[in-house]
Amino acid sequence: MCIRDRAGELPDLHIYEVQQTAKGEGIYQLDIWIENRAFIPFPTHMGSRNRQPAPAILSLEGKQLDFISGYQRTAITRVAGNSRVKISLIVKMEKPGKITLKLESLTAGNDVQTIKIGE
């Protein structure tokens, strides 16, 4: 098999699913699944050892968005091939609105999703 055939197996990260659970008083739990749609893990075993490439970053942006548990930017350091990892955050929004989720990676793709909260 030549190297071109392997190119389609390189890590390919996406936001797979977002679930929100209202906890009351404008507080929501967000469960976010990051998926690697490719066979090769992110990063590879050698990449984990030498800490290359840089981790993927999941960031959330929204008006009047406060973080009770978790951070505005979360590093995604490991996603096995053809699998998903779950990130759980608890946020507070005074009024219903939108949150933009951005997944950014230098080597495994980018993804953006917008969700509505409190409606």
Secondary structure, DSSP 4 states (H G I P E B T S, - for coil): --HHHHHTTS--EEEEEEEEEEEETTEEEEEEEEEE-SSS-BS-HHHHHHT-SPPEEEEEE-TTEEEEES-SEEEE--B-TTEEEEEEEEEEESS-EEEEEEEE-SSS--EEEEEEE--
